[in-house]
Amino acid sequence: MKAIGFTRYLPISNPESLVDIELDKPVPSGLDLLVKVEAIAVNPVDTKMRTPKDKVEETPRVLGWDAAGVVEAVGPDVTLFKVGDPVYYAGDITRPGARTASFIW
């Protein structure tokens, strides 16, 4: 799956401040939903997470915590959502990008 992220905290004017990343498709577990993302928003959390500092991430940090899309698969403990449901949500900054189990409906 495609994502946008960074490994170095660079000023946004630097062409390497944001990079295209290819990640394995996640498998939902527990209360997770796998969402086919159709829209991602950049908000103040994204800008704060990549504020320039002297640090290099071992693996890329994925940005874009606000998302909208359609449920593609559900974890085994999910009871309120089913495949095909439209959803929009704000992610959890402890997980990469819009990977989350916190949903708004």
HELIX and SHEET records of a PDB file:
HELIX    1   1 PRO A   44  MET A   49  1                                   6    
SHEET    1   A 3 VAL A  19  GLU A  22  0                                        
SHEET    2   A 3 LYS A   2  ARG A   8 -1                                        
SHEET    3   A 3 VAL A  56  VAL A  62 -1                                        
SHEET    1   B 3 LEU A  33  ALA A  41  0                                        
SHEET    2   B 3 ASP A  66  VAL A  74 -1                                        
SHEET    3   B 3 PRO A  86  ALA A  90 -1                                        
END                                                                             
